[in-house]
């Protein structure tokens, strides 16, 4: 519930920030901002080695020491981000021409500055997973609040007062991550100081474990964002903004509950020695999440049109239809996302990339075929179908490896009492 409270607070903060930015920038500039954010997004998907997630498992099983783990995680984060940024800069002209070919706006300076987000985001995630392992919810929540408060406040000041446009929003985002890292690092030194030691045997073990998270992360990222990329390549910036905002707002609203439940479910399962109890806990988490998201989805489907009109204005009404289309798929796939914590916590991260690859291929093929013909409606249909397939496969795999019955995932009266 503490996670959920934090996420609700951050949601409304980000919503207000998004409304202000969207109204000031307009659909075309908002589309360019969305395209710009693809850079750190894909850098994280392909360059972040997921050692931070593996660290929760190794620390939970007492196979590593905290001080050494902090150094290893941050060293690898800086090394990989340096490689990624260097690769991008060496091929800057090609990347720029692919991303901004349909715009006459000069985006060179924002494109250079957004590269700063890559190492900051990697280090931020390192500390967030270390606090997840310790189940220190207070500091974990404060990290995200500091990040969002400073990035929103700084971005709005530079947007309204200094009239810096996209550049102001971008600099606010950089400052938010920077100060959140400073806070989390200072707090962590009071728990245990970083020990400068490279344990190569531990790193090798973590590579073998985290490779499944990495492959799964790449596939999952493509599942979520491949349609965003294809819309950026085929459609005008305004259309990119409508689709990205529709899908992004829908993801944000349906992610609140599963994120709150799943964040703590993973460390609890990784520390548990009772696989049957972990199975029961995961099944219950899925049922409760599914109930909450069904009610959330119904409310959102009814309320989205007046919300968009009041908050964003009539210029953004085209995002409503894509929102309606992707909503059912996200209700299912977000509900089953808590099940992936069972795979991770029981030492089966290899299942996640295997599960995600079929939905990703389906989405990519459908999006490639439908976007040129149907625009953002085609992109939305592709995302809907792949999300439903992903949710169903996750359920089937969980039933198979946990040896629970179908009755264990069917909704029960006690689940409603839990929510109440």
C-alpha positions in Angstrom: 0.0 0.0 0.0 2.9 2.3 0.7 4.2 1.7 -2.9 0.7 2.3 -4.2 0.3 5.6 -2.3 3.6 6.7 -3.8 2.7 5.7 -7.3 -0.6 7.5 -7.1 1.1 10.6 -5.9 3.7 10.4 -8.7 1.0 9.6 -11.2 -0.9 12.8 -10.6 2.4 14.8 -10.5 3.5 13.4 -13.8 0.0 13.9 -15.2 0.0 17.6 -14.4 3.5 17.9 -15.7 2.5 16.1 -18.9 -0.6 18.3 -19.3 1.5 21.5 -19.0 4.1 20.3 -21.4 1.6 19.0 -23.9 -0.4 22.2 -23.9 2.6 24.5 -24.3 4.6 22.4 -26.8 1.6 21.3 -28.9 1.2 17.9 -30.7 4.1 18.3 -33.1 6.7 19.3 -30.4 5.3 16.7 -28.1 5.9 14.1 -30.7 9.5 15.2 -31.0 9.9 14.9 -27.2 8.5 11.3 -27.4 11.0 10.5 -30.2 13.8 12.0 -28.1 12.9 9.7 -25.2 13.4 6.7 -27.4 17.2 7.2 -27.1 17.6 6.5 -23.3 14.8 4.0 -23.5 16.5 1.8 -26.1 19.9 2.4 -24.4 18.5 0.9 -21.2 16.9 -2.0 -23.0 20.0 -3.0 -24.9 22.8 -1.7 -22.7 21.7 -2.3 -19.1 22.9 -5.7 -18.2 20.2 -6.3 -15.5 22.9 -7.0 -12.9 20.8 -4.9 -10.5 17.9 -7.4 -10.7 20.2 -10.3 -10.3 21.7 -8.6 -7.3 18.4 -9.0 -5.4 18.6 -12.8 -6.0 22.2 -13.2 -5.0 22.0 -11.0 -1.9 18.7 -12.7 -0.9 20.4 -16.1 -1.1 23.4 -14.7 0.8 25.8 -15.4 -2.1 27.3 -11.9 -2.1 28.3 -9.1 0.2 26.5 -5.8 0.1 29.6 -3.5 -0.1 31.2 -5.4 -3.0 27.8 -5.6 -4.8 27.4 -1.8 -4.7 30.8 -1.3 -6.3 30.3 -4.0 -9.0 26.9 -2.6 -10.0 28.0 1.0 -10.3 31.3 0.2 -12.1 29.5 -1.9 -14.7 26.8 0.8 -15.0 29.4 3.5 -15.8 31.3 1.2 -18.2 28.3 0.1 -20.2 26.9 3.6 -20.4 30.2 4.9 -21.6 30.2 2.3 -24.4 26.7 3.1 -25.4 27.2 6.9 -25.5 30.4 6.4 -27.5 28.7 4.2 -30.0 25.8 6.7 -30.4 28.2 9.6 -30.9 30.2 7.8 -33.5 27.1 7.2 -35.5 25.3 10.4 -34.5 24.3 11.6 -38.0 22.7 8.2 -38.9 20.7 8.0 -35.7 19.6 11.6 -36.0 18.5 11.3 -39.6 16.4 8.2 -38.8 14.7 9.7 -35.7 14.0 13.2 -36.9 13.7 12.8 -40.7 10.2 14.2 -40.8 10.8 17.3 -38.8 12.3 20.7 -39.7 13.1 21.5 -36.0 16.7 21.5 -35.0 17.0 18.8 -32.3 20.8 18.5 -32.2 21.4 20.0 -28.8 18.6 18.1 -27.0 19.9 14.9 -28.6 23.4 15.5 -27.2 22.1 16.4 -23.7 19.7 13.4 -23.4 22.7 11.1 -23.5 23.4 12.2 -19.9 20.3 10.4 -18.8 21.8 7.0 -19.7 24.5 6.7 -16.9 22.3 8.5 -14.4 19.4 6.1 -15.1 21.6 3.0 -14.8 23.0 4.1 -11.4 19.6 5.2 -10.1 18.2 1.7 -10.9 21.2 0.1 -9.1 20.3 1.8 -5.8 16.6 1.3 -6.3 17.1 -2.5 -6.5 19.5 -2.5 -3.6 16.8 -0.9 -1.4 14.2 -3.3 -2.8 16.4 -6.2 -1.5 16.6 -4.6 1.9 12.8 -3.9 1.7 13.5 -0.3 2.8 10.4 1.1 1.3 10.8 4.6 2.8 14.1 5.4 1.1 13.0 3.7 -2.1 9.9 5.8 -2.3 11.8 9.0 -1.5 14.2 8.3 -4.3 11.4 8.4 -6.9 9.7 11.3 -5.2 12.9 13.4 -5.3 13.4 12.5 -8.9 9.9 13.4 -10.0 9.6 16.5 -7.8 12.9 18.1 -9.0 12.4 17.1 -12.7 8.8 18.4 -12.7 9.6 21.6 -10.8 12.8 22.3 -12.7 11.3 21.4 -16.1 8.2 23.7 -15.5 10.4 26.6 -14.4 12.6 26.3 -17.4 9.5 25.8 -19.6 7.4 28.6 -18.3 9.8 31.2 -17.0 12.8 30.7 -19.3 10.8 29.5 -22.3 13.4 26.9 -23.1 10.9 24.4 -24.6 12.0 20.8 -24.9 15.5 21.7 -23.6 14.0 22.9 -20.3 12.0 19.8 -19.8 15.1 17.7 -20.6 17.4 19.5 -18.2 14.8 19.1 -15.4 14.8 15.4 -16.0 18.6 15.3 -15.8 18.6 17.2 -12.5 15.9 15.0 -11.0 17.9 11.8 -11.5 21.1 13.5 -10.3 19.8 14.6 -7.0 17.9 11.3 -6.4 21.2 9.5 -6.8 23.0 11.8 -4.4 20.3 11.2 -1.8 20.2 7.4 -2.2 24.0 7.2 -2.2 24.3 9.2 1.1 21.6 7.1 2.7 23.3 3.9 1.6 26.7 4.8 3.2 24.9 4.8 6.5 23.9 1.2 5.9 27.2 -0.2 4.4 30.0 1.5 2.6 31.0 0.6 -0.9 34.0 -1.9 -0.9 36.2 -1.5 -4.0 36.7 -5.1 -5.0 36.2 -6.9 -8.3 35.0 -10.4 -7.5 35.2 -11.9 -11.0 33.8 -15.3 -9.9 30.7 -13.5 -8.6 30.5 -11.4 -11.7 30.6 -14.5 -13.9 27.8 -16.1 -11.8 25.8 -12.9 -12.1 26.3 -12.9 -15.9 24.9 -16.4 -16.2 21.9 -15.5 -14.1 21.3 -12.0 -15.4 21.6 -12.9 -19.1 18.0 -14.2 -18.9 16.8 -10.9 -17.5 18.8 -9.1 -20.2 17.3 -11.1 -23.1 13.8 -10.9 -21.5 14.3 -7.2 -20.9 15.2 -6.5 -24.5 12.2 -8.6 -25.7 9.9 -6.9 -23.2 11.0 -3.5 -24.2 10.4 -4.3 -27.9 7.0 -5.7 -27.0 6.1 -2.3 -25.3 7.9 0.1 -27.6 8.4 -1.4 -31.0 5.1 0.2 -32.1 6.4 3.6 -30.8 9.5 3.2 -32.9 7.6 2.2 -36.0 5.2 5.1 -35.6 8.2 7.4 -35.4 9.6 6.0 -38.6 6.3 6.0 -40.6 4.1 8.8 -39.2 4.3 12.5 -38.6 5.4 13.7 -35.1 1.8 14.7 -34.2 0.5 11.1 -34.8 3.5 9.8 -32.8 2.4 12.0 -29.9 -1.2 10.8 -30.0 -0.3 7.1 -30.0 2.5 7.4 -27.4 0.3 9.4 -25.1 -2.6 7.0 -25.4 -0.5 3.9 -24.8 1.7 5.7 -22.2 -1.2 7.0 -20.1 -3.0 3.6 -20.3 0.2 1.8 -19.2 0.8 4.3 -16.4 -2.7 3.9 -15.0 -2.9 0.1 -15.2 0.7 -0.3 -13.8 0.1 1.3 -10.4 -1.3 -1.8 -8.7 0.9 -4.6 -10.2 4.0 -2.4 -9.6 3.1 -2.0 -5.9 2.5 -5.7 -5.5 5.2 -7.0 -7.7 8.0 -4.9 -6.3 7.8 -6.6 -2.9 6.7 -10.0 -4.2 10.1 -10.6 -5.9 12.4 -10.2 -2.8 9.9 -12.2 -0.6 9.9 -15.1 -3.1 13.7 -15.0 -3.5 14.2 -15.3 0.3 11.6 -18.0 0.7 12.5 -21.7 0.9 8.9 -22.9 0.5 8.0 -23.1 -3.2 4.4 -24.1 -2.5 3.9 -21.0 -0.3 5.4 -18.8 -3.0 3.0 -20.3 -5.6 0.0 -19.6 -3.3 1.2 -16.0 -2.7 1.8 -15.4 -6.4 -1.6 -16.8 -7.5 -3.3 -14.6 -4.9 -1.4 -11.6 -6.0 -2.5 -12.2 -9.6 -6.2 -12.6 -8.6 -6.2 -9.4 -6.5 -4.4 -7.4 -9.2 -6.8 -8.6 -11.9 -9.9 -7.6 -9.9 -8.5 -4.2 -9.3 -7.5 -3.6 -12.9 -10.9 -4.7 -14.2 -12.7 -2.0 -12.2 -9.9 0.5 -13.1 -10.3 -0.3 -16.8 -14.1 0.2 -16.7 -13.7 3.6 -15.0 -11.0 4.6 -17.4 -12.9 3.6 -20.5 -15.8 5.8 -19.4 -13.8 8.8 -18.1 -11.0 9.1 -20.7 -12.9 11.4 -23.2 -13.9 14.1 -20.7 -10.5 13.9 -19.1 -8.6 14.4 -22.3 -10.9 17.3 -23.4 -10.6 19.1 -20.0 -6.9 18.5 -19.4 -5.3 18.5 -22.8 -7.8 20.3 -25.0 -9.6 19.3 -28.2 -6.3 19.1 -30.2 -5.5 15.9 -28.3 -8.9 14.1 -28.8 -7.4 11.7 -31.5 -5.6 9.8 -28.7 -8.9 8.5 -27.3 -9.5 5.7 -29.8 -6.0 4.3 -29.4 -6.5 4.4 -25.6 -9.8 2.4 -25.9 -8.1 -0.2 -28.2 -5.0 -0.9 -26.0 -6.8 -0.8 -22.6 -8.2 -4.5 -22.5 -4.8 -5.9 -23.5 -3.0 -4.0 -20.8 -5.5 -5.0 -18.1 -4.7 -8.6 -18.8 -0.9 -8.3 -19.4 -0.4 -6.0 -16.4 -2.3 -8.4 -14.2 -0.1 -11.3 -15.2 3.1 -9.2 -14.9 3.2 -10.1 -11.1 3.6 -13.7 -12.1 7.0 -12.9 -13.6 8.2 -12.2 -10.0 7.6 -15.9 -9.3 9.9 -16.9 -12.2 12.6 -14.5 -11.0 12.4 -15.4 -7.3 12.5 -19.1 -7.9 15.6 -19.1 -10.1 13.8 -19.4 -13.5 14.5 -16.0 -15.2 15.1 -18.0 -18.4 11.4 -18.3 -18.8 10.7 -14.6 -19.3 12.5 -14.1 -22.7 10.9 -17.4 -23.9 7.5 -16.2 -23.0 7.8 -12.7 -24.4 9.3 -13.5 -27.8 6.1 -14.8 -29.5 4.0 -11.7 -28.5 6.9 -9.5 -29.6 7.1 -11.1 -33.1 3.3 -10.9 -33.5 3.3 -7.2 -32.6 6.2 -6.4 -34.8 4.7 -8.1 -37.9 1.2 -6.7 -37.3 2.5 -3.1 -36.6 4.7 -3.3 -39.7 1.7 -4.3 -41.8 -1.0 -2.2 -40.2 0.7 1.2 -39.5 1.2 2.2 -43.1 -2.5 1.3 -43.8 -4.3 2.4 -40.6 -1.9 4.7 -38.9 -2.2 4.8 -35.1 -5.3 2.6 -35.1 -3.2 -0.1 -36.7 -0.4 0.3 -34.1 -3.0 0.1 -31.4 -4.5 -3.1 -32.7 -1.1 -4.7 -33.0 -0.3 -3.8 -29.4 -3.7 -5.1 -28.2 -3.3 -8.5 -29.8 0.3 -9.0 -28.5 -0.7 -7.9 -25.0 -3.5 -10.5 -24.8 -1.2 -13.2 -26.1 1.5 -12.3 -23.6 -0.9 -12.4 -20.7 -2.3 -15.8 -21.7 1.1 -17.3 -22.2 2.3 -16.1 -18.8 -0.7 -17.7 -17.1 -0.2 -21.0 -18.9 3.5 -21.2 -18.0 2.9 -20.4 -14.4 0.3 -23.1 -14.1 2.7 -25.6 -15.7 5.8 -24.9 -13.6 4.1 -24.2 -10.3 1.9 -27.3 -10.6 -1.1 -25.3 -9.3 -4.6 -25.9 -10.8 -6.8 -23.6 -12.8 -8.9 -23.1 -9.7 -6.0 -21.4 -8.0 -6.1 -18.5 -10.5 -9.9 -18.2 -10.6 -11.3 -15.3 -8.6 -12.4 -16.1 -5.1 -14.7 -14.4 -2.6 -11.8 -13.8 -0.2 -10.0 -11.8 -2.9 -12.8 -9.2 -2.8 -12.6 -9.1 1.0 -8.9 -8.5 0.7 -9.5 -5.5 -1.5 -12.2 -4.2 0.8 
